[in-house]
Each structure stands twice: as structure tokens, then as C-alpha cells.
Amino acid sequence: MDIDKDLRSQIHQYLIQKTDFLQVKDRLNEDQLRVFVDRAISELCRDLNIVLTTESRIALIRELVSAVMSLGPLRPLMEDKSISEVMINGANAVYIQKSGKIELTKIKFNDNQHLSHTVQKILAASGSNKRVDESSPFVDFSLPDGSRVNVILPPCSLIGPVVTIRKFSSEIATVDDLLKLQMLDKKIATLLIAAMKAKLNIVFCGSTGTGKTTALNVLSRHIPEEERIITIEDTPELRLMQKHVVTLQSKPANIEGRGVITIRDLFVNSLRMRPDRIIIGEVRGEEMLDLIQAISSGHSGSLAIVHSDSPDDCFSRMVMMTLMTGIRLSTEEIKRQIANAIDLIVYIELYQDGRRRIANVTDIYYDEDKDKVTLTDILTFEEERRTEKEIIGHWKLNPRKPEFLKKFAKRNVPMPDGFFV
């Protein structure tokens, strides 16, 4: 039953703000919780003069109760906003990532069967229509709040069910939020906002959990509203605010091993959908070649994420992924094509003090005079000193004019006077 988003939001807010739902939900069993939610929905409908069908009411109650009951012992961890990741290694080992540091919690499940039952309830409450069992022992899916879940079961896991939940933070929504978190400074913000408006082709890179998707989500808000954006992902994580967004998701094989639809399949199809922008949640294979060819044929403004440990490593991975296609071009020619297609590499790192920072904003271009690809850092985080709690440093600007500035001029996107020499 499709329920209007505004109505769902109103009921969520009513439960939290006008009732003692947060105080009583941990003390009520499932039946009592259903009665409580049903009463709250009736009161809201009466106050706002809303007519709700029986089917919609049942669907809302099921959704709200499932969201609370499905998490089981994990609920306090999911409700703690300071926790960014929950990692469950079997019934007796539940770890969290908090302030960039991993620590073991006191939370335990009764046994692996209890954990498996909780996994199935979380999966059912997600509404993803995916399955996980012995015949299909791993799965990726998203929770209604945007958090991403990965599950792997025995026999692939030898320690029982292993669950990794990367929580989605709705509190990081603007560039100002990133500035407060010291993920970047105003110079980087100015440059990357202008880069979005000028339709530069940007790759965000870094290791797992460094905040690549978060940074892309926030900066993508500066894509002009009138553009048609197509996103392509394995698991939905991108949260774009523009109205004209088409979201595509890859599809794994069914029980018979058929019906798989890859990121590359979706990318090739997206080129026929009249995109102004194409955003790929993560490039990890042969779709790299299609991305480069699409950019070279006029699809500027593409954004993508690549797992890597430095801008140089990111470039090497892009070359390697292109070579995986078996294309009959020399490595040097592939490097030249990538350098001509990609304008910027934004490398994000999780530092030892627990802060995620943009470590490098790198200009990538093909130097015709030297006949080679050149990567030049425009902005670099330089460490000054360390205290017991944090790393103190600043971002150093390379005043040399980068190669992509001509695109700024072409699209009439100004930079502050004196930003580059």
C-alpha cells in the first residue's frame, strides 16, 4: 500500500513530539505497541480531519511497529546518533564505530539463532523484497532511514551471522555541516561548489567509511535544479535534493542464477535516458570504460566514487578497471583518455583522531608538452601538530591555475578574485 510521504512524516512527528512513544516503546511488547500506535494515528486523523483507509492504517501500524521491534538488542545502538557504524560478528561480539574509533560493546544476542531471527526481521522491515538464507547467504539492502546493511550467513561465515550496518546521518546535509565537522575548509568548499556548477567530472575516492558518499551527497546539492540527474547504485545511498532525479539500482541474479543486471548495464542504458548528469554510487569494474567514453562524448558533470588510498592509487585503479574490459588500446592511451575525461579527484581520509577530512583535491590532466599524465594537488591538508585528542593542521592552496579553469569560464562560473594566481 503506497502511503503519502507527507502523511507518513506527520504521523512520525506526532508520535515523537505529541506522545510519550520514545519513553514507552522499550517497555511494550509487540501487541501493546500496535495498540499504542493505532491510538496515536486515530488521534492525529481526528485532529487534522484526515480520512485514512483501513489498508493504509494497517500498513502504517505494521511499518512503525516493525521499525521498532525488528532491531531487537541493536535498537539503542541505532538510536545513538554518535555511532556511525554497527558491526556484529556472531551472537557475542557487537562492535561500533564512534568518533572514528572502533570499540566492543556489552550487547549480546542469546545465540546465533536469535541473531538470525533478528536479521530476518530487519530485512522484512526494510521493504527491500530481498532474501538471505543458506542458499543465498549474503545480501546488501537499505533501511527506511537510509542506513546500509550487509549480511553474510553460514556457510560463508564460520562465526555465525555477520552484519554490518553503516548508519545514515540526516544531520550532515549542507556544506556548513561539513565545515563544522572540519572535513574541509572554505577554500575547498568554494572550489567544489563552483566545480559542481561548472559541470566538472569529479571522482570522490578514499577507503571504506571515510565519508565519500556523504561528501558527494552534500556537494551534489549545488547541481542546478533544472538538470536531469540519473543515479546508478548497487545499494541506494545517494540522497539528492533536486526534484528531477531518476534512481537506478543493479539487480543480483535470482535463485536460478539468471536475471542479473549490472552497474555497467544500467550505465549503458542511462545514456539513452537524456541525462544532464550521471552519478555512479561506486565504480568497481568495466563500467569505468563506459564512463570515460560517455564523458568524452559530451556527458560532462559526471560524478563517481572509487575505493582507493590516494589520488595516485585512484588513477591507477581507473586505468586497471578500463584494462579489465580487454579494450585494444595501449596503457598510455588509456591513461591519456582518463586524464582528458576526469577533471578532479577528491581524496577523503579518516585520520587517527577520528576526523574525516578531504586530504587532497587533485587536478588531473594530460600534459601535451611533456607527453604524460600529470596529477597536481590544488589543495592539500598539512598536519602541523598533534595533541592527545586531535590532529591540528590546515589546507594549503597551490596558487597555480588548474587546467579545468577554462570550463569555469565557458559556463560563466566565477571564482573569487585572487583565488588562483
C-alpha positions in Angstrom: 0.0 0.0 0.0 1.6 3.3 -1.1 1.2 5.9 1.7 1.7 9.6 1.1 5.1 10.7 2.3 3.7 13.8 4.0 1.2 11.8 5.9 3.8 9.3 7.0 6.1 12.2 8.1 3.2 13.8 10.0 2.5 10.6 11.9 6.2 10.1 12.7 6.4 13.6 14.1 3.2 13.3 16.1 4.4 10.1 17.7 7.7 11.6 18.8 6.6 15.1 19.7 3.0 14.7 21.0 3.1 11.3 22.7 5.4 9.5 25.1 6.3 7.0 22.4 10.1 7.3 22.9 9.6 6.6 26.7 7.3 3.6 26.5 8.4 1.8 23.3 11.1 -0.2 25.2 8.6 -1.4 27.8 5.8 -2.5 25.5 5.5 -5.9 23.7 4.6 -6.0 20.0 0.8 -6.2 20.6 0.8 -3.3 23.1 2.9 -1.3 20.7 0.4 -1.9 17.9 -2.4 -0.6 20.2 -0.4 2.5 21.2 0.4 3.4 17.5 -3.2 2.7 16.4 -4.5 5.1 19.1 -2.0 7.8 18.1 -2.9 7.5 14.4 -6.6 7.8 15.4 -5.9 11.0 17.4 -3.9 12.6 14.6 -6.6 11.8 12.0 -9.2 13.3 14.2 -7.2 16.5 15.0 -6.3 17.1 11.3 -9.6 15.7 9.9 -7.8 13.1 7.8 -9.7 10.1 6.4 -7.4 7.0 6.3 -8.4 3.8 4.7 -8.2 0.5 6.7 -5.4 -0.7 4.4 -3.4 2.4 4.9 -3.9 2.3 8.7 -2.8 -1.4 8.9 0.3 -0.6 6.6 1.3 2.3 8.8 1.0 0.4 12.0 3.0 -2.5 10.6 5.7 -0.2 9.3 6.1 1.7 12.6 6.0 -1.4 14.8 8.4 -3.3 12.6 10.9 -0.5 12.7 10.9 -0.6 16.5 10.6 -4.4 17.1 12.9 -5.6 14.3 16.1 -4.1 15.7 15.9 -6.1 18.9 19.0 -5.6 21.1 20.5 -3.3 18.4 17.9 -0.6 18.9 19.9 1.6 21.4 22.9 1.5 19.0 20.8 2.5 16.1 19.2 5.4 18.0 22.6 6.7 19.3 23.5 9.5 16.8 27.1 9.5 17.8 27.5 5.9 16.4 28.3 5.8 12.7 28.6 2.0 12.2 27.5 -1.2 13.9 29.4 -4.4 13.2 28.1 -7.8 14.5 30.5 -10.7 14.4 28.2 -13.5 15.6 26.0 -13.5 18.6 28.6 -12.5 21.3 30.6 -9.8 19.5 28.9 -6.5 18.7 31.3 -3.6 17.7 30.6 0.0 17.0 32.4 2.9 15.3 32.2 6.0 17.4 34.1 9.2 16.7 36.1 7.3 14.1 37.2 4.6 16.6 36.1 1.0 16.8 35.1 -0.4 20.2 33.4 -3.6 21.5 30.0 -3.1 23.2 28.4 -5.1 26.0 25.4 -6.0 23.8 25.0 -9.7 23.0 22.4 -12.0 21.4 21.1 -15.1 23.1 22.7 -17.3 20.4 23.2 -17.3 16.6 19.6 -18.4 16.1 18.4 -15.3 17.9 20.7 -13.1 15.7 19.5 -14.9 12.6 15.9 -14.2 13.6 16.7 -10.5 14.2 18.4 -10.3 10.7 15.3 -11.7 9.1 13.1 -9.1 10.9 15.4 -6.2 9.9 15.3 -7.4 6.3 11.5 -7.8 6.3 11.1 -4.3 7.8 13.3 -2.8 5.2 10.7 -3.4 2.4 13.5 -4.3 0.0 11.9 -7.6 -1.2 15.4 -9.2 -0.9 16.2 -12.6 0.8 19.1 -14.1 2.7 19.4 -17.8 3.7 21.8 -20.7 3.3 21.2 -20.9 -0.5 21.8 -17.2 -0.9 24.0 -16.3 2.1 24.8 -12.7 1.6 22.8 -9.6 0.9 23.0 -5.8 0.7 20.0 -3.6 1.5 18.9 -0.2 2.9 16.8 0.6 5.9 14.0 3.1 5.6 16.2 5.8 7.3 18.9 5.3 4.6 21.3 3.2 6.6 23.0 0.5 4.6 23.1 -3.1 5.8 25.3 -6.0 4.7 24.6 -9.5 5.9 26.6 -12.7 5.4 25.5 -16.0 6.8 26.9 -19.5 7.3 28.2 -21.5 5.5 30.1 -18.5 4.1 30.7 -17.1 7.6 32.3 -19.5 10.0 31.4 -17.5 13.2 27.7 -17.2 12.7 25.7 -14.3 11.0 27.9 -11.3 10.4 26.0 -8.0 10.0 27.5 -4.6 9.1 25.2 -1.5 9.4 26.5 1.8 8.1 24.2 4.4 9.6 22.9 7.3 7.5 23.2 10.6 9.2 20.5 13.1 8.2 22.3 15.8 10.3 25.0 16.2 7.7 23.1 17.9 4.9 24.9 21.1 4.0 28.4 22.4 3.3 28.2 24.3 6.6 27.8 20.9 8.4 31.0 19.7 6.7 32.7 22.9 7.7 31.6 22.4 11.4 33.0 18.8 11.2 36.3 20.2 9.8 36.0 17.9 6.9 37.0 20.8 4.6 37.6 24.5 4.8 36.1 27.4 3.0 38.6 27.3 0.1 37.7 23.7 -0.7 34.0 24.4 -0.3 34.3 27.4 -2.7 36.2 25.4 -5.3 34.0 22.2 -5.2 30.7 24.2 -5.2 31.9 26.0 -8.3 33.1 22.7 -9.8 29.5 21.3 -9.5 28.0 24.3 -11.2 30.7 24.2 -14.0 29.9 20.5 -14.7 33.4 19.2 -13.9 33.8 15.5 -13.9 34.7 14.5 -10.4 35.8 11.3 -8.7 35.5 11.0 -5.0 37.9 8.4 -3.5 39.1 7.1 -0.2 39.0 3.9 1.9 35.8 2.3 3.4 33.9 4.6 5.8 35.8 7.8 5.1 32.7 9.7 4.1 32.9 9.7 0.3 29.1 9.2 -0.2 28.3 11.8 2.4 30.6 14.4 0.7 29.1 13.6 -2.7 25.5 13.9 -1.3 26.2 17.3 0.3 28.1 18.8 -2.7 25.5 17.5 -5.2 23.0 19.9 -3.7 24.7 22.6 -5.8 23.9 20.9 -9.1 21.4 23.3 -10.8 17.7 22.4 -10.2 16.8 22.3 -13.9 19.2 19.5 -14.7 18.0 15.8 -15.2 20.1 13.6 -12.9 20.4 9.9 -13.2 21.9 7.9 -10.2 23.2 4.3 -10.5 24.0 2.3 -7.5 24.2 -1.3 -6.1 22.6 -0.2 -2.8 20.7 3.1 -2.5 22.8 5.5 -0.5 22.7 8.7 -2.6 20.2 11.3 -1.3 19.8 14.1 -3.8 17.6 17.0 -3.1 16.7 18.0 -6.6 13.3 17.1 -8.0 14.3 15.8 -11.4 16.3 12.7 -10.2 16.0 9.2 -11.7 17.4 6.5 -9.4 18.5 3.2 -10.9 19.7 0.1 -8.9 21.5 -3.0 -10.1 19.9 -6.4 -9.6 21.6 -9.6 -8.5 20.9 -13.0 -10.1 17.8 -14.9 -9.0 17.8 -18.4 -7.5 18.4 -20.0 -10.9 21.4 -17.7 -11.4 19.6 -15.6 -14.1 18.4 -12.0 -14.4 21.5 -10.2 -13.2 21.6 -6.5 -14.2 25.0 -4.9 -13.6 26.0 -1.3 -13.0 27.5 -1.4 -16.5 24.2 -2.5 -18.0 22.4 0.4 -16.2 25.0 2.9 -17.3 24.8 2.0 -20.9 21.0 2.2 -20.7 21.2 5.6 -18.9 22.9 7.2 -21.9 19.6 6.7 -23.8 17.6 8.5 -21.0 18.7 12.0 -21.9 20.8 12.7 -18.8 22.3 16.0 -17.9 24.3 14.3 -15.1 25.1 10.7 -14.4 26.2 9.8 -10.8 27.6 6.4 -10.1 27.5 5.3 -6.4 30.7 3.2 -6.8 32.8 2.3 -9.9 34.4 -1.1 -9.4 34.7 -2.7 -12.8 34.3 -2.5 -16.6 31.8 0.4 -16.3 34.8 2.7 -16.0 35.4 2.5 -19.7 31.8 3.4 -20.4 32.0 6.4 -18.0 35.2 7.7 -19.8 33.6 7.3 -23.2 30.4 8.9 -22.1 32.3 11.9 -20.7 34.3 12.2 -23.9 31.2 12.2 -26.0 29.6 15.1 -24.2 28.2 13.9 -20.9 30.0 16.4 -18.7 29.3 16.8 -15.0 29.6 13.1 -14.2 30.3 12.1 -10.6 31.6 8.8 -9.3 33.1 7.1 -6.3 36.2 4.9 -6.4 37.7 3.0 -3.4 41.4 3.8 -3.2 44.1 5.0 -0.8 45.4 8.1 -2.6 44.8 10.2 -5.7 47.6 8.3 -7.5 46.1 5.0 -6.4 42.7 6.2 -7.6 44.1 7.0 -11.1 45.9 3.6 -11.2 42.6 1.8 -10.3 40.7 3.7 -13.0 43.3 2.5 -15.6 43.2 -1.0 -14.3 39.4 -1.1 -14.4 39.5 0.1 -18.0 42.0 -2.5 -18.9 39.7 -5.2 -17.5 37.4 -4.7 -20.5 40.0 -6.1 -22.8 40.0 -3.0 -24.9 42.7 -2.9 -27.6 44.4 0.3 -26.6 47.8 0.7 -25.0 48.1 1.6 -21.3 49.4 5.0 -22.2 46.5 5.8 -24.5 44.0 4.7 -21.7 45.8 7.0 -19.3 45.5 9.9 -21.7 41.8 9.3 -22.2 41.1 9.1 -18.5 43.2 12.2 -17.8 41.3 14.1 -20.6 37.9 12.9 -19.2 38.3 13.4 -15.4 38.9 16.9 -14.1 39.2 16.4 -10.4 40.0 13.7 -7.8 38.8 14.4 -4.3 40.5 12.1 -1.8 39.0 11.8 1.7 40.8 10.2 4.6 39.9 9.0 8.1 42.6 10.4 10.3 43.9 8.9 13.6 42.0 11.5 15.7 38.7 10.1 14.2 38.1 13.1 11.9 37.2 12.6 8.3 39.0 15.2 6.1 39.4 15.9 2.5 43.1 15.3 2.3 43.7 16.2 -1.4 41.8 18.0 -4.2 43.8 16.9 -7.2 43.8 18.3 -10.8 44.4 15.6 -13.4 45.3 16.4 -16.9 47.3 15.3 -19.9 50.4 17.5 -20.5 50.8 17.7 -24.3 54.3 19.3 -24.0 55.7 16.5 -21.7 53.5 13.8 -23.3 52.4 12.4 -20.0 49.6 12.5 -17.4 50.1 14.9 -14.6 48.4 14.9 -11.2 48.8 18.2 -9.3 47.3 18.8 -5.8 45.3 22.0 -5.7 44.5 21.8 -2.0 46.3 19.6 0.5 45.8 19.0 4.2 49.1 19.6 6.0 49.5 18.5 9.6 51.0 21.0 12.0 51.0 19.2 15.3 49.2 16.6 17.4 47.5 16.8 20.8 46.2 13.8 22.8 42.7 14.3 21.2 43.2 15.8 17.7 45.4 16.5 14.8 45.8 20.2 14.1 46.6 21.4 10.6 45.5 23.5 7.7 44.7 23.2 4.0 47.4 24.6 1.7 46.4 26.0 -1.6 48.5 25.6 -4.7 48.1 29.0 -6.4 48.9 27.6 -9.9 45.9 27.9 -12.2 44.5 24.4 -12.8 43.7 23.1 -16.3 39.9 23.0 -15.8 39.5 26.7 -15.2 38.6 27.1 -18.9 35.4 25.1 -18.1 34.5 27.7 -15.4 34.8 30.5 -18.0 32.8 28.5 -20.5 29.9 28.1 -18.1 30.2 31.5 -16.6 31.0 30.2 -13.1 33.1 32.9 -11.3 35.8 32.2 -8.7 36.8 34.8 -6.1 39.4 37.4 -7.2 42.9 36.2 -6.5 41.9 32.6 -5.7 44.4 31.4 -8.2 47.4 33.3 -9.4 
